[in-house]
């Protein structure tokens, strides 16, 4: 394992550019490269999602165990072993409102992209979610490294904030796709219901219509000729084929829960609350399909989300 070299501006590209643009700072094209590096500026962005949606995604990111935009060794892609926390000594207490989340990595070895960092210490990322209106939310991300020996704090150059926001952005885009697919599925369901033929009552005889006289009953000694019995229809294929088609559609739209069961989630995220546990072998109706989750409906009418690999086709 090769230890990486501290410093270098090559790791700044995405995070610094994003943080600077969002913060309203546009570096002078003629300025030197080091003047574009703003340590401790953090990232503030307005996203077109509700506070509840952004908070849900941030919780998912906080619990994923990784911190992007930094690393300890050259071979690493990011830092692993991070934990979700309700507070940390790396940051002072937040007093400006909103919902605050922390992701902390203890015993981090001189993480990349922190000013004058060295030694072993605690790496922390803070996420602040503040509602602007029903459809817009302000998200703030800051990253700092606290050395264990000297107890000095080192700000990030923006790489961590930018990389963490990109992960959040990708999750929000997936959430938007799920909402769109759900709306389209509901629209298709309504169109299908409206296109089905309605049952009609038998025709009613109006008062001004002539009524046919009943056929007189034959005399007791009069022979009655009965029509020959109608042979059974040979066209028995369509009902059977229709039943087969229904069974095929059922197999495509329904899934069975694998053993040993699966949790029915309120949203397509691992950290989302569990609505109820689904017993192994129980069947659900697939309403929405995403790359990793199924939006389903149980036989009791409960809607929720199940991971794709926890369901299987009906036999």
C-alpha positions in Angstrom: 0.0 0.0 0.0 1.6 3.2 -1.1 1.1 6.3 1.0 -0.3 9.2 -1.1 1.5 12.5 -1.3 -0.1 15.5 0.4 -1.1 18.6 -1.5 -1.6 18.9 -5.2 -4.4 20.7 -7.0 -5.3 17.8 -9.3 -8.0 16.6 -6.8 -9.8 19.9 -6.7 -11.5 20.0 -10.1 -15.1 19.1 -9.3 -15.5 20.1 -5.7 -13.8 23.5 -5.9 -15.5 24.5 -9.1 -18.9 23.6 -7.8 -18.4 25.2 -4.4 -17.0 28.4 -5.9 -19.8 28.8 -8.5 -22.6 28.1 -6.0 -21.1 30.5 -3.5 -21.0 33.2 -6.1 -17.2 33.4 -6.4 -15.8 33.3 -9.9 -12.0 33.2 -9.9 -10.2 35.6 -12.1 -9.0 33.7 -15.2 -5.7 35.5 -15.1 -5.2 34.7 -11.4 -2.9 32.0 -10.2 -4.2 28.5 -9.5 -3.7 28.7 -5.8 -6.0 31.8 -5.6 -8.8 29.6 -6.8 -8.5 27.3 -3.8 -10.8 28.4 -1.0 -10.4 26.3 2.1 -13.4 26.2 4.4 -15.8 27.8 2.0 -18.1 24.7 2.1 -21.0 24.3 -0.3 -24.5 25.8 -0.4 -27.0 24.9 -3.0 -30.7 25.2 -3.6 -32.3 22.0 -4.9 -35.8 21.7 -6.4 -37.0 19.1 -3.9 -39.0 19.3 -0.6 -37.2 19.3 2.7 -38.6 15.8 3.5 -37.2 14.4 0.2 -33.8 16.0 0.7 -33.6 14.8 4.3 -34.4 11.3 3.3 -31.6 11.2 0.7 -29.1 12.8 3.1 -29.9 10.2 5.7 -29.2 7.5 3.0 -25.8 9.2 2.3 -24.9 9.6 5.9 -25.4 5.9 6.5 -23.5 4.7 3.5 -20.2 4.5 5.4 -18.0 6.3 2.9 -16.7 9.9 2.5 -16.0 10.9 -1.1 -13.5 13.5 -2.4 -10.7 12.4 -0.1 -8.6 9.3 0.6 -5.8 8.0 2.9 -3.7 6.0 0.3 -3.1 6.3 -3.4 -4.9 3.1 -4.2 -8.1 4.2 -2.5 -11.1 5.7 -4.2 -12.5 7.3 -1.1 -12.4 6.8 2.7 -14.5 4.0 4.2 -15.5 3.2 7.7 -17.5 6.4 8.4 -20.4 6.4 10.8 -23.5 8.5 11.2 -23.6 10.7 14.2 -25.9 13.2 15.9 -23.0 15.5 16.8 -19.2 15.8 16.7 -16.6 17.9 18.4 -15.1 18.7 14.9 -17.9 21.2 14.4 -19.4 23.7 16.9 -23.1 23.3 17.7 -25.4 24.4 14.8 -27.8 27.2 15.8 -29.1 28.5 12.5 -32.1 26.1 12.1 -32.9 23.3 9.8 -32.1 19.6 10.1 -28.4 18.7 10.8 -26.7 15.4 10.0 -23.1 14.3 10.5 -20.9 11.6 9.0 -17.7 10.9 11.0 -14.6 8.8 10.4 -12.4 8.2 13.4 -8.7 7.5 13.2 -8.4 8.9 9.6 -4.7 9.0 8.5 -3.9 12.4 7.0 -6.8 12.6 4.6 -6.2 14.2 1.2 -7.6 17.7 0.3 -7.4 19.3 3.8 -5.2 22.3 4.4 -1.9 21.6 6.2 -3.3 18.3 7.5 -1.1 15.6 9.0 -1.2 13.0 11.7 -4.2 10.9 12.6 -7.5 12.4 13.6 -11.2 12.7 13.1 -12.7 13.5 9.7 -16.3 14.8 9.7 -18.9 16.0 7.2 -21.8 18.1 8.2 -25.1 18.4 6.2 -27.6 21.1 6.9 -31.1 20.8 5.3 -33.2 24.0 5.4 -36.7 24.3 3.8 -37.1 27.3 1.5 -40.7 26.5 0.4 -42.8 23.4 -0.4 -40.7 22.5 -3.5 -37.2 24.0 -2.8 -34.7 23.2 -0.1 -31.3 24.7 0.8 -28.6 22.2 1.4 -25.3 23.1 3.0 -22.3 20.7 3.2 -19.0 21.3 5.1 -16.0 19.0 5.8 -13.3 19.3 8.4 -10.4 17.3 9.8 -9.4 17.4 13.5 -5.9 16.2 14.3 -5.8 14.0 17.4 -2.4 15.1 18.8 -2.4 18.9 18.2 -6.2 19.2 18.3 -6.1 21.6 15.4 -8.9 21.8 12.8 -8.2 21.7 9.1 -10.8 22.8 6.5 -11.5 21.1 3.2 -10.6 22.7 -0.1 -14.1 21.8 -1.4 -13.4 18.4 -2.9 -15.3 16.5 -0.2 -18.3 18.8 -0.3 -18.5 18.6 -4.1 -18.2 14.8 -4.2 -20.7 14.3 -1.4 -23.2 16.6 -3.1 -22.8 14.8 -6.4 -23.8 11.6 -4.6 -26.8 13.3 -3.1 -27.7 14.8 -6.5 -27.6 11.4 -8.2 -30.0 10.0 -5.5 -32.4 12.9 -5.9 -32.4 12.3 -9.7 -33.3 8.7 -9.0 -36.1 9.9 -6.7 -37.4 12.2 -9.4 -37.4 9.3 -11.8 -39.4 7.1 -9.3 -42.0 9.9 -8.9 -42.3 10.3 -12.7 -42.7 6.5 -13.2 -45.3 6.4 -10.3 -47.3 9.2 -11.9 -47.2 7.5 -15.3 -48.2 4.2 -13.8 -51.2 5.8 -12.0 -52.2 7.5 -15.2 -52.0 4.3 -17.1 -54.0 2.5 -14.4 -56.7 5.2 -14.6 -56.8 5.0 -18.5 -57.1 1.3 -18.3 -60.0 1.4 -15.9 -61.8 4.0 -17.9 -61.4 2.0 -21.1 -63.0 -1.1 -19.7 -66.6 -1.7 -20.9 -69.2 -1.1 -18.3 -71.8 -3.7 -17.4 -75.2 -2.8 -18.8 -78.6 -3.9 -17.6 -80.9 -6.0 -19.9 -83.0 -3.9 -22.2 -86.3 -2.6 -20.7 -89.6 -3.0 -22.6 -91.2 0.4 -23.0 -94.9 0.8 -22.6 -95.5 1.8 -26.2 -93.8 -1.2 -27.6 -96.0 -4.0 -28.8 -96.0 -7.0 -26.6 -96.0 -10.4 -28.3 -98.7 -12.8 -27.4 -97.5 -15.8 -25.6 -97.5 -19.1 -27.5 -100.5 -21.2 -26.6 -99.8 -24.4 -24.7 -100.3 -27.6 -26.8 -103.3 -29.8 -26.1 -102.6 -32.8 -23.9 -103.0 -35.2 -26.9 -101.0 -33.1 -29.3 -97.5 -34.2 -30.2 -94.8 -31.7 -29.6 -91.7 -31.6 -31.8 -88.6 -30.6 -29.9 -85.6 -29.1 -31.8 -82.6 -31.4 -31.9 -80.0 -30.7 -29.2 -77.3 -28.2 -30.1 -74.0 -29.9 -30.5 -71.2 -28.5 -28.2 -69.3 -25.6 -29.7 -66.0 -26.5 -31.2 -64.7 -23.0 -30.5 -63.4 -23.8 -27.0 -60.0 -22.3 -27.8 -60.5 -18.6 -27.1 -61.6 -19.0 -23.4 -58.6 -21.2 -22.7 -56.2 -18.9 -24.5 -57.7 -15.9 -22.6 -57.1 -17.7 -19.3 -53.5 -18.5 -20.3 -53.0 -14.8 -21.2 -54.3 -13.8 -17.8 -51.9 -16.2 -16.1 -49.0 -14.9 -18.1 -49.8 -11.3 -17.2 -50.1 -12.3 -13.6 -46.6 -13.9 -13.7 -45.2 -10.7 -15.2 -46.9 -8.3 -12.7 -46.5 -10.3 -9.5 -43.5 -11.5 -7.5 -42.9 -13.8 -4.6 -40.9 -12.9 -1.6 -37.8 -15.0 -1.2 -36.8 -16.7 2.0 -36.3 -15.6 4.8 -38.6 -12.7 4.0 -38.1 -9.0 3.2 -38.9 -5.6 4.8 -41.5 -3.4 3.0 -39.9 0.1 3.0 -41.6 3.5 2.9 -39.2 4.7 0.3 -36.6 3.2 -2.1 -33.7 3.6 0.4 -32.0 1.3 2.9 -32.4 3.8 5.7 -36.1 4.4 5.0 -38.6 3.2 7.7 -39.9 -0.3 7.5 -43.7 -0.4 7.0 -44.0 -4.1 7.7 -42.0 -7.4 7.3 -43.1 -9.5 4.4 -43.3 -13.3 5.0 -41.3 -15.6 2.8 -43.4 -16.9 -0.1 -46.0 -14.0 0.1 -47.0 -12.5 -3.2 -47.0 -8.8 -4.1 -48.1 -6.8 -7.2 -45.3 -4.8 -8.9 -46.5 -1.3 -9.6 -43.2 0.5 -10.3 -39.8 -0.9 -11.4 -36.5 0.8 -10.9 -32.9 -0.6 -11.4 -32.7 -1.6 -7.7 -36.2 -1.5 -6.2 -39.7 -2.6 -6.9 -42.7 -0.4 -5.9 -45.2 -3.0 -4.8 -48.7 -3.5 -3.4 -49.6 -6.3 -1.0 -52.8 -8.3 -1.0 -53.9 -6.1 1.9 -53.5 -3.0 -0.2 -50.3 -1.7 1.5 -47.9 0.1 -0.8 -44.2 0.2 -0.3 -40.7 -0.6 -1.7 -38.8 -3.9 -1.8 -35.3 -4.5 -3.1 -35.3 -6.3 -6.4 -33.0 -9.2 -5.3 -35.4 -10.0 -2.5 -38.3 -11.0 -4.9 -38.6 -13.7 -7.5 -40.9 -14.6 -10.4 -43.9 -16.8 -9.7 -43.6 -20.4 -10.7 
